[in-house]
């Protein structure tokens, strides 16, 4: 398996920027999953159903956590604040 980096550290701020198709696929795929889940929740779940929205929030946090973990592992360099 190739060990090339999917992301590079940002020039300003904190985090990473996608530089390969895999990095872009991860970024856009996770954004599509979150956006799609918001649409589905608004269409199918009553807005006053607090439990359903808390379950959605937990799942969204897990998705974001996985994306952050993978992008940190696939970044060429470290994440730190840059001016």
HELIX and SHEET records of a PDB file:
HELIX    1   1 UNK A   21  UNK A   44  1                                  24    
HELIX    2   2 UNK A   50  UNK A   73  1                                  24    
SHEET    1   A 3 UNK A  16  UNK A  18  0                                        
SHEET    2   A 3 UNK A   7  UNK A   9 -1                                        
SHEET    3   A 3 UNK A  75  UNK A  76  1                                        
END                                                                             
